[in-house]
């Protein structure tokens, strides 16, 4: 599931969003997360690392925005585990 698909599913509309569909990751032909998923051997570990990163820093950096980013990666991890 791409950022755009996830955003449409969760929010119900397509629009730019810093959490689920940041423009700085979609400037080329492919979204960054899709390229990473296609090129790393252990995509689940990548997702886990991002979950830990965003949860551990949310109080000190971006608050709820970082928790929402962690939720995005957690949902991707759940999807990849089903």
C-alpha positions, 0 to 999 in steps of 0.5 A: 500500500502506498502513502497515497492509498493509505491516506485515502483509506484513513482520511478519505480524501487525497491531499498533501499531508506531512505524515502520510504523503509528504511531498518531499518523498514524492518528487520522482516517479516512485515514492521513497518508501516503495523504492526502499521496500523493493531494495532492502532485504528486510523491510520489516526491520526498516519499519520497526526502526522507524516505529522506534525512532518516532515513538522515542522522540515524540516528546522532544521533537514533533509531538503527536505528528511523530506518533502519527508517523509511528502509526503509519509505519506500524500499519505498514508492518501489520500489513506486511505480516498478514 
